[in-house]
């Protein structure tokens, strides 16, 4: 598949392969250029990183929240999870969770097992979690096994689905009852909050979770994720932990300047709303052509079921992502809308679909 910018690539293809195929949103690139020659201190101690931290604290409604910046999503998950868990602990995730499937064993590499639970539409059901924890702590042989120390979820999930506030509240209460940390991976958090089906705010997530990330990479930043801890959950000497794990940028300005821009005048949410608007158009485009959806995703990732013969013809003109085999003659593929996706891209996809179904 050919990587593109949301427009036609040099090969003439339209790309819906992911939501990070382009560089930085123009507003962020402008700020990076404007501040490029300004001498700034390193490792996230510059004034833009400080301003970004304060703007995020204001946005989440918690003045004493601890905010740090890490370059990428897998690094964020690995650093956060390994620095919060104790030697004998593992992290619970849905069997389809990103840390369980698509991070090349990064969590296990840090010495902590991923304990997977059955999923429904990418989510952990609170009752399933409660049964698992109850059975674990009733097990007389538990000292010979990995203790659950954290629950990992993502919002949106790997299938673009959302936890409603009621479910997140239930997960939070279970974690507190059993003394577990609740960590929410928000690599696509903006798209989740901008979805018409969302019933939560950043403040709700801050209140219900012990730690969560705010994705920049997929919401228009060149790179970067913000990690937000409740003050009493922040690890001591977190900068030291970041550096030890190879995740501390010397030029911390790169993330600081971008998050300062993203959280100025609501840009983060404006970008997210625009993306969700086009994603809903994408979904309707498939529905009008009776292309079946694997799941009714309310966010920017749309999963469609294509006959393999149709898939082979379509990928000659359009770039998208293989997801999983559906049956012997059908495949599930993902189409992702990003900040660089345009209405022109959607029309080009319509033309491609019409051409192969004539």
MARNUPA-313659 format. One record per residue (C-alpha): residue number from 1; residue in one letter; x, y, z. Coordinates in Angstrom, 2 decimals, padded with zeros to 5 digits. Example, Ala and Ser with C-alpha at 12.3 -4.5 7.8 and 13.67 -1.06 7.14 Angstrom:
BEGIN
+-----+---------+---------+---------+---------+
: num : residuo :       x :       y :       z :
+-----+---------+---------+---------+---------+
:   1 :       a :  012.30 : -004.50 :  007.80 :
:   2 :       s :  013.67 : -001.06 :  007.14 :
+-----+---------+---------+---------+---------+
***
This chain:
BEGIN
+-----+---------+---------+---------+---------+
: num : residuo :       x :       y :       z :
+-----+---------+---------+---------+---------+
:   1 :       x :  000.00 :  000.00 :  000.00 :
:   2 :       x :  001.17 :  003.50 : -000.78 :
:   3 :       x :  001.44 :  006.14 :  001.90 :
:   4 :       x : -000.08 :  009.46 :  000.92 :
:   5 :       x : -001.02 :  012.88 :  002.19 :
:   6 :       x : -004.76 :  012.49 :  001.91 :
:   7 :       x : -004.54 :  013.64 : -001.71 :
:   8 :       x : -003.39 :  011.64 : -004.70 :
:   9 :       x :  000.09 :  010.22 : -004.25 :
:  10 :       x :  002.76 :  010.03 : -006.93 :
:  11 :       x :  001.23 :  006.71 : -007.94 :
:  12 :       x : -002.17 :  008.34 : -008.46 :
:  13 :       x : -003.76 :  006.60 : -005.45 :
:  14 :       x : -006.00 :  008.09 : -002.77 :
:  15 :       x : -004.95 :  007.15 :  000.75 :
:  16 :       x : -007.23 :  006.25 :  003.66 :
:  17 :       x : -004.58 :  003.98 :  005.13 :
:  18 :       x : -004.33 :  005.69 :  008.51 :
:  19 :       x : -004.95 :  008.96 :  010.34 :
:  20 :       x : -001.25 :  009.87 :  010.46 :
:  21 :       x : -000.25 :  009.66 :  006.79 :
:  22 :       x :  000.40 :  013.41 :  006.57 :
:  23 :       x :  002.83 :  015.60 :  008.50 :
:  24 :       x :  001.65 :  018.40 :  010.76 :
:  25 :       x : -001.55 :  020.41 :  010.55 :
:  26 :       x : -000.74 :  023.80 :  008.95 :
:  27 :       x : -001.47 :  025.70 :  012.17 :
:  28 :       x :  001.03 :  023.55 :  014.07 :
:  29 :       x :  003.63 :  023.69 :  011.31 :
:  30 :       x :  003.28 :  027.48 :  011.33 :
:  31 :       x :  004.04 :  027.62 :  015.05 :
:  32 :       x :  006.99 :  025.24 :  014.69 :
:  33 :       x :  008.45 :  027.49 :  011.99 :
:  34 :       x :  007.75 :  030.69 :  013.93 :
:  35 :       x :  009.56 :  029.35 :  017.01 :
:  36 :       x :  012.25 :  027.44 :  015.13 :
:  37 :       x :  015.13 :  029.85 :  015.77 :
:  38 :       x :  014.16 :  030.73 :  019.31 :
:  39 :       x :  016.68 :  029.37 :  021.83 :
:  40 :       x :  014.84 :  027.20 :  024.32 :
:  41 :       x :  015.86 :  024.91 :  027.15 :
:  42 :       x :  015.59 :  021.18 :  026.53 :
:  43 :       x :  013.77 :  018.11 :  027.84 :
:  44 :       x :  010.36 :  019.77 :  028.08 :
:  45 :       x :  011.48 :  022.56 :  030.41 :
:  46 :       x :  010.85 :  025.29 :  027.81 :
:  47 :       x :  008.14 :  027.90 :  028.21 :
:  48 :       x :  005.91 :  026.46 :  025.48 :
:  49 :       x :  005.83 :  023.08 :  027.20 :
:  50 :       x :  004.97 :  024.89 :  030.44 :
:  51 :       x :  002.17 :  026.81 :  028.77 :
:  52 :       x :  000.86 :  023.63 :  027.16 :
:  53 :       x :  000.81 :  021.85 :  030.52 :
:  54 :       x : -001.22 :  024.65 :  032.07 :
:  55 :       x : -003.68 :  024.75 :  029.16 :
:  56 :       x : -004.20 :  020.99 :  029.46 :
:  57 :       x : -004.75 :  021.29 :  033.22 :
:  58 :       x : -007.39 :  023.92 :  032.51 :
:  59 :       x : -009.01 :  021.73 :  029.85 :
:  60 :       x : -009.24 :  018.67 :  032.14 :
:  61 :       x : -010.44 :  020.74 :  035.08 :
:  62 :       x : -007.75 :  019.63 :  037.52 :
:  63 :       x : -005.26 :  022.37 :  038.55 :
:  64 :       x : -002.80 :  019.93 :  040.17 :
:  65 :       x : -002.76 :  017.34 :  037.36 :
:  66 :       x :  000.73 :  016.24 :  036.30 :
:  67 :       x :  001.28 :  016.57 :  032.54 :
:  68 :       x :  004.22 :  015.17 :  030.58 :
:  69 :       x :  004.98 :  014.81 :  026.86 :
:  70 :       x :  006.27 :  011.73 :  025.02 :
:  71 :       x :  007.04 :  011.44 :  021.32 :
:  72 :       x :  004.92 :  008.42 :  020.32 :
:  73 :       x :  002.02 :  006.20 :  021.32 :
:  74 :       x :  003.85 :  002.92 :  021.91 :
:  75 :       x :  006.51 :  004.74 :  023.91 :
:  76 :       x :  003.77 :  006.37 :  025.96 :
:  77 :       x :  002.09 :  003.07 :  026.79 :
:  78 :       x :  005.37 :  001.34 :  027.59 :
:  79 :       x :  006.70 :  004.14 :  029.80 :
:  80 :       x :  003.45 :  004.78 :  031.65 :
:  81 :       x :  002.65 :  001.12 :  032.28 :
:  82 :       x :  006.16 :  000.02 :  033.26 :
:  83 :       x :  006.74 :  003.00 :  035.56 :
:  84 :       x :  003.44 :  002.55 :  037.41 :
:  85 :       x :  003.39 : -001.23 :  037.84 :
:  86 :       x :  005.38 : -003.07 :  040.48 :
:  87 :       x :  007.62 : -006.03 :  039.65 :
:  88 :       x :  004.97 : -008.67 :  040.28 :
:  89 :       x :  002.13 : -006.92 :  038.45 :
:  90 :       x :  000.66 : -007.12 :  034.96 :
:  91 :       x : -001.88 : -005.06 :  033.05 :
:  92 :       x : -005.38 : -006.16 :  032.05 :
:  93 :       x : -006.48 : -005.36 :  028.48 :
:  94 :       x : -009.10 : -006.48 :  026.00 :
:  95 :       x : -007.83 : -009.26 :  023.76 :
:  96 :       x : -008.03 : -006.76 :  020.88 :
:  97 :       x : -006.34 : -003.97 :  022.86 :
:  98 :       x : -003.49 : -002.13 :  021.21 :
:  99 :       x : -000.93 : -003.19 :  023.81 :
: 100 :       x : -002.02 : -006.82 :  023.38 :
: 101 :       x : -001.93 : -006.92 :  019.58 :
: 102 :       x : -000.14 : -004.10 :  017.80 :
: 103 :       x :  002.79 : -003.05 :  019.98 :
: 104 :       x :  005.17 : -005.91 :  019.22 :
: 105 :       x :  005.32 : -007.08 :  022.83 :
: 106 :       x :  006.56 : -003.70 :  024.11 :
: 107 :       x :  004.82 : -004.14 :  027.46 :
: 108 :       x :  006.09 : -007.69 :  027.95 :
: 109 :       x :  009.57 : -006.47 :  026.97 :
: 110 :       x :  009.41 : -004.15 :  029.98 :
: 111 :       x :  008.82 : -007.17 :  032.21 :
: 112 :       x :  005.05 : -006.91 :  032.67 :
: 113 :       x :  002.56 : -009.39 :  031.29 :
: 114 :       x : -000.55 : -008.28 :  029.39 :
: 115 :       x : -003.50 : -010.17 :  030.88 :
: 116 :       x : -006.17 : -010.33 :  028.19 :
: 117 :       x : -009.92 : -010.49 :  028.70 :
: 118 :       x : -012.67 : -011.26 :  026.16 :
: 119 :       x : -013.92 : -008.19 :  024.35 :
: 120 :       x : -017.15 : -006.97 :  022.87 :
: 121 :       x : -016.78 : -004.44 :  020.05 :
: 122 :       x : -013.27 : -003.77 :  021.33 :
: 123 :       x : -014.37 : -003.05 :  024.90 :
: 124 :       x : -013.94 : -004.69 :  028.30 :
: 125 :       x : -017.29 : -005.37 :  029.92 :
: 126 :       x : -017.32 : -004.26 :  033.57 :
: 127 :       x : -018.96 : -007.50 :  034.72 :
: 128 :       x : -016.30 : -009.54 :  032.91 :
: 129 :       x : -013.60 : -007.55 :  034.69 :
: 130 :       x : -015.31 : -007.96 :  038.05 :
: 131 :       x : -015.59 : -011.74 :  037.62 :
: 132 :       x : -011.93 : -011.99 :  036.62 :
: 133 :       x : -010.72 : -010.03 :  039.62 :
: 134 :       x : -013.00 : -011.87 :  042.03 :
: 135 :       x : -011.76 : -015.24 :  040.77 :
: 136 :       x : -008.12 : -014.09 :  040.95 :
: 137 :       x : -008.26 : -012.94 :  044.54 :
: 138 :       x : -010.14 : -016.10 :  045.57 :
: 139 :       x : -007.43 : -018.28 :  044.00 :
: 140 :       x : -005.32 : -019.88 :  046.69 :
: 141 :       x : -002.43 : -020.21 :  044.24 :
: 142 :       x : -002.36 : -016.56 :  043.18 :
: 143 :       x :  001.12 : -016.01 :  044.64 :
: 144 :       x :  002.40 : -018.16 :  041.76 :
: 145 :       x :  000.75 : -015.99 :  039.10 :
: 146 :       x :  000.96 : -012.43 :  037.78 :
: 147 :       x : -001.03 : -010.00 :  039.90 :
: 148 :       x : -003.30 : -007.56 :  038.04 :
: 149 :       x : -002.14 : -004.05 :  038.86 :
: 150 :       x : -003.73 : -001.97 :  036.12 :
: 151 :       x : -006.60 : -001.95 :  033.65 :
: 152 :       x : -005.80 : -000.59 :  030.19 :
: 153 :       x : -008.54 :  000.65 :  027.88 :
: 154 :       x : -008.53 :  002.91 :  024.86 :
: 155 :       x : -011.01 :  005.60 :  023.84 :
: 156 :       x : -011.89 :  005.08 :  021.05 :
: 157 :       x : -011.12 :  001.36 :  020.99 :
: 158 :       x : -009.24 : -000.45 :  018.24 :
: 159 :       x : -012.62 : -000.85 :  016.50 :
: 160 :       x : -013.53 :  002.81 :  016.79 :
: 161 :       x : -016.12 :  002.19 :  019.50 :
: 162 :       x : -016.68 :  004.24 :  022.63 :
: 163 :       x : -017.17 :  003.62 :  026.32 :
: 164 :       x : -020.21 :  005.57 :  027.52 :
: 165 :       x : -019.83 :  007.39 :  030.82 :
: 166 :       x : -021.86 :  004.70 :  032.61 :
: 167 :       x : -019.42 :  001.95 :  031.56 :
: 168 :       x : -016.32 :  003.99 :  032.32 :
: 169 :       x : -017.75 :  004.83 :  035.73 :
: 170 :       x : -018.34 :  001.14 :  036.41 :
: 171 :       x : -014.77 :  000.25 :  035.37 :
: 172 :       x : -013.43 :  003.05 :  037.55 :
: 173 :       x : -015.38 :  001.87 :  040.59 :
: 174 :       x : -014.19 : -001.73 :  040.12 :
: 175 :       x : -010.57 : -000.61 :  039.81 :
: 176 :       x : -010.83 :  001.45 :  042.99 :
: 177 :       x : -012.49 : -001.39 :  044.87 :
: 178 :       x : -009.61 : -003.73 :  043.99 :
: 179 :       x : -006.82 : -001.14 :  044.19 :
: 180 :       x : -005.98 : -001.18 :  040.46 :
: 181 :       x : -004.85 :  001.74 :  038.32 :
: 182 :       x : -007.19 :  002.68 :  035.45 :
: 183 :       x : -005.25 :  003.87 :  032.39 :
: 184 :       x : -006.98 :  005.21 :  029.31 :
: 185 :       x : -005.03 :  005.30 :  026.03 :
: 186 :       x : -006.26 :  008.42 :  024.26 :
: 187 :       x : -004.22 :  008.25 :  021.07 :
: 188 :       x : -007.45 :  009.14 :  019.23 :
: 189 :       x : -009.12 :  010.81 :  022.20 :
: 190 :       x : -010.18 :  013.89 :  020.26 :
: 191 :       x : -012.09 :  011.78 :  017.76 :
: 192 :       x : -013.84 :  009.97 :  020.59 :
: 193 :       x : -014.90 :  013.16 :  022.34 :
: 194 :       x : -016.05 :  014.73 :  019.04 :
: 195 :       x : -018.23 :  011.76 :  018.12 :
: 196 :       x : -021.98 :  012.42 :  018.16 :
: 197 :       x : -022.33 :  009.35 :  020.39 :
: 198 :       x : -019.91 :  010.56 :  023.08 :
: 199 :       x : -021.40 :  011.53 :  026.43 :
: 200 :       x : -018.15 :  012.41 :  028.20 :
: 201 :       x : -015.80 :  015.36 :  028.49 :
: 202 :       x : -012.11 :  015.61 :  029.26 :
: 203 :       x : -013.06 :  016.51 :  032.82 :
: 204 :       x : -015.08 :  013.27 :  033.13 :
: 205 :       x : -012.11 :  011.23 :  031.93 :
: 206 :       x : -009.79 :  013.05 :  034.35 :
: 207 :       x : -012.17 :  012.31 :  037.22 :
: 208 :       x : -012.71 :  008.63 :  036.40 :
: 209 :       x : -009.18 :  007.59 :  035.35 :
: 210 :       x : -005.91 :  007.62 :  037.24 :
: 211 :       x : -003.89 :  008.41 :  034.14 :
: 212 :       x : -004.69 :  008.94 :  030.48 :
: 213 :       x : -003.02 :  010.13 :  027.32 :
: 214 :       x : -004.10 :  012.84 :  024.90 :
: 215 :       x : -002.98 :  011.93 :  021.42 :
: 216 :       x : -001.31 :  014.50 :  019.23 :
: 217 :       x :  000.18 :  012.31 :  016.50 :
: 218 :       x : -003.20 :  011.31 :  015.10 :
: 219 :       x : -004.89 :  014.68 :  015.69 :
: 220 :       x : -002.60 :  016.86 :  013.60 :
: 221 :       x :  000.75 :  016.93 :  015.40 :
: 222 :       x :  003.96 :  015.97 :  013.69 :
: 223 :       x :  004.45 :  013.70 :  016.70 :
: 224 :       x :  003.70 :  013.66 :  020.38 :
: 225 :       x :  001.35 :  012.47 :  023.13 :
: 226 :       x :  000.48 :  014.20 :  026.38 :
: 227 :       x :  000.24 :  012.06 :  029.52 :
: 228 :       x : -002.01 :  013.33 :  032.29 :
: 229 :       x : -001.77 :  011.89 :  035.82 :
: 230 :       x : -003.83 :  012.54 :  038.88 :
: 231 :       x : -001.30 :  014.13 :  041.23 :
: 232 :       x : -001.30 :  011.20 :  043.65 :
: 233 :       x : -000.80 :  008.70 :  040.81 :
: 234 :       x :  002.17 :  010.37 :  039.11 :
: 235 :       x :  005.36 :  008.30 :  039.50 :
: 236 :       x :  008.24 :  009.97 :  041.28 :
: 237 :       x :  011.07 :  011.15 :  039.01 :
: 238 :       x :  009.05 :  010.46 :  035.85 :
: 239 :       x :  011.57 :  012.33 :  033.68 :
: 240 :       x :  014.21 :  009.88 :  034.88 :
: 241 :       x :  011.93 :  006.97 :  033.93 :
: 242 :       x :  011.34 :  008.47 :  030.49 :
: 243 :       x :  015.05 :  008.87 :  029.85 :
: 244 :       x :  015.88 :  005.40 :  031.13 :
: 245 :       x :  013.38 :  004.00 :  028.61 :
: 246 :       x :  014.65 :  006.08 :  025.68 :
: 247 :       x :  011.56 :  008.26 :  025.53 :
: 248 :       x :  012.84 :  011.68 :  026.58 :
: 249 :       x :  013.25 :  014.18 :  023.74 :
: 250 :       x :  016.21 :  016.54 :  024.08 :
: 251 :       x :  014.29 :  019.03 :  021.93 :
: 252 :       x :  011.18 :  018.88 :  024.07 :
: 253 :       x :  010.07 :  022.06 :  022.34 :
: 254 :       x :  008.86 :  019.86 :  019.49 :
: 255 :       x :  005.98 :  018.49 :  021.56 :
: 256 :       x :  005.56 :  021.58 :  023.73 :
: 257 :       x :  005.04 :  024.02 :  020.86 :
: 258 :       x :  002.56 :  021.68 :  019.16 :
: 259 :       x :  000.45 :  020.98 :  022.25 :
: 260 :       x :  000.50 :  024.67 :  023.13 :
: 261 :       x : -000.99 :  025.33 :  019.69 :
: 262 :       x : -003.46 :  022.43 :  019.89 :
: 263 :       x : -004.87 :  023.69 :  023.20 :
: 264 :       x : -005.09 :  027.32 :  022.12 :
: 265 :       x : -008.55 :  028.52 :  021.01 :
: 266 :       x : -009.92 :  024.97 :  020.92 :
: 267 :       x : -007.88 :  023.83 :  017.90 :
: 268 :       x : -007.63 :  020.23 :  019.19 :
: 269 :       x : -011.40 :  019.91 :  019.28 :
: 270 :       x : -011.95 :  021.83 :  016.05 :
: 271 :       x : -009.69 :  019.42 :  014.14 :
: 272 :       x : -011.41 :  016.45 :  015.78 :
: 273 :       x : -014.90 :  017.68 :  014.85 :
: 274 :       x : -013.90 :  018.22 :  011.23 :
: 275 :       x : -012.47 :  014.70 :  011.03 :
: 276 :       x : -015.58 :  013.12 :  012.55 :
: 277 :       x : -017.78 :  015.04 :  010.12 :
: 278 :       x : -015.93 :  013.56 :  007.15 :
: 279 :       x : -015.85 :  010.11 :  008.76 :
: 280 :       x : -019.64 :  010.12 :  008.95 :
: 281 :       x : -019.74 :  011.05 :  005.25 :
: 282 :       x : -017.40 :  008.13 :  004.58 :
: 283 :       x : -019.69 :  005.76 :  006.44 :
: 284 :       x : -022.70 :  006.98 :  004.49 :
: 285 :       x : -020.77 :  006.56 :  001.24 :
: 286 :       x : -020.39 :  002.84 :  001.98 :
: 287 :       x : -023.94 :  002.43 :  003.18 :
: 288 :       x : -025.41 :  003.94 :  000.02 :
: 289 :       x : -023.51 :  001.35 : -002.00 :
: 290 :       x : -024.58 : -001.51 :  000.28 :
: 291 :       x : -021.00 : -002.17 :  001.35 :
: 292 :       x : -021.37 : -003.98 :  004.69 :
: 293 :       x : -019.77 : -002.57 :  007.82 :
: 294 :       x : -018.17 : -004.92 :  010.33 :
: 295 :       x : -019.22 : -002.64 :  013.15 :
: 296 :       x : -021.11 :  000.63 :  013.44 :
: 297 :       x : -018.13 :  002.78 :  014.40 :
: 298 :       x : -019.05 :  006.32 :  015.53 :
: 299 :       x : -015.50 :  007.62 :  015.09 :
: 300 :       x : -012.91 :  008.14 :  012.37 :
: 301 :       x : -012.08 :  004.48 :  011.68 :
: 302 :       x : -014.56 :  002.63 :  009.49 :
: 303 :       x : -014.30 : -001.14 :  009.05 :
: 304 :       x : -015.87 : -002.57 :  005.91 :
: 305 :       x : -016.25 : -006.10 :  004.57 :
: 306 :       x : -015.14 : -006.49 :  000.96 :
: 307 :       x : -015.32 : -009.45 : -001.33 :
: 308 :       x : -011.72 : -010.37 : -002.11 :
: 309 :       x : -012.18 : -009.83 : -005.85 :
: 310 :       x : -013.56 : -006.33 : -005.21 :
: 311 :       x : -010.76 : -005.63 : -002.73 :
: 312 :       x : -008.12 : -006.55 : -005.32 :
: 313 :       x : -009.59 : -004.11 : -007.83 :
: 314 :       x : -010.13 : -001.31 : -005.32 :
: 315 :       x : -006.59 : -001.36 : -003.94 :
: 316 :       x : -005.29 : -000.57 : -007.42 :
: 317 :       x : -006.75 :  002.92 : -006.93 :
: 318 :       x : -007.16 :  003.40 : -003.19 :
: 319 :       x : -004.85 :  002.77 : -000.24 :
: 320 :       x : -006.41 :  001.33 :  002.91 :
: 321 :       x : -005.44 : -001.03 :  005.72 :
: 322 :       x : -005.92 : -004.78 :  005.99 :
: 323 :       x : -007.62 : -005.62 :  009.27 :
: 324 :       x : -008.62 : -009.28 :  009.37 :
: 325 :       x : -010.06 : -012.08 :  007.28 :
: 326 :       x : -013.83 : -012.31 :  007.50 :
: 327 :       x : -014.30 : -015.64 :  005.73 :
: 328 :       x : -012.75 : -017.55 :  002.84 :
: 329 :       x : -013.82 : -015.00 :  000.24 :
: 330 :       x : -014.18 : -011.75 :  002.22 :
: 331 :       x : -011.77 : -009.47 :  004.10 :
: 332 :       x : -012.26 : -006.73 :  006.67 :
: 333 :       x : -010.36 : -003.55 :  005.79 :
: 334 :       x : -010.07 : -000.25 :  007.62 :
: 335 :       x : -010.58 :  003.19 :  006.12 :
: 336 :       x : -009.29 :  005.97 :  008.38 :
: 337 :       x : -010.10 :  009.66 :  008.09 :
: 338 :       x : -007.44 :  012.11 :  009.27 :
: 339 :       x : -006.98 :  015.86 :  009.46 :
: 340 :       x : -005.66 :  015.92 :  005.89 :
: 341 :       x : -008.63 :  014.04 :  004.41 :
: 342 :       x : -010.71 :  016.28 :  002.14 :
: 343 :       x : -014.13 :  016.17 :  000.51 :
: 344 :       x : -012.21 :  015.75 : -002.73 :
: 345 :       x : -010.74 :  012.51 : -001.35 :
: 346 :       x : -014.21 :  011.24 : -000.52 :
: 347 :       x : -015.44 :  012.02 : -004.03 :
: 348 :       x : -012.44 :  010.22 : -005.51 :
: 349 :       x : -013.25 :  007.17 : -003.37 :
: 350 :       x : -016.86 :  007.30 : -004.56 :
: 351 :       x : -015.64 :  007.33 : -008.17 :
: 352 :       x : -013.34 :  004.38 : -007.50 :
: 353 :       x : -016.13 :  002.36 : -005.89 :
: 354 :       x : -018.54 :  003.16 : -008.68 :
: 355 :       x : -015.97 :  002.19 : -011.30 :
: 356 :       x : -015.38 : -001.27 : -009.89 :
: 357 :       x : -019.06 : -002.02 : -009.26 :
: 358 :       x : -020.38 : -000.95 : -012.69 :
+-----+---------+---------+---------+---------+
***
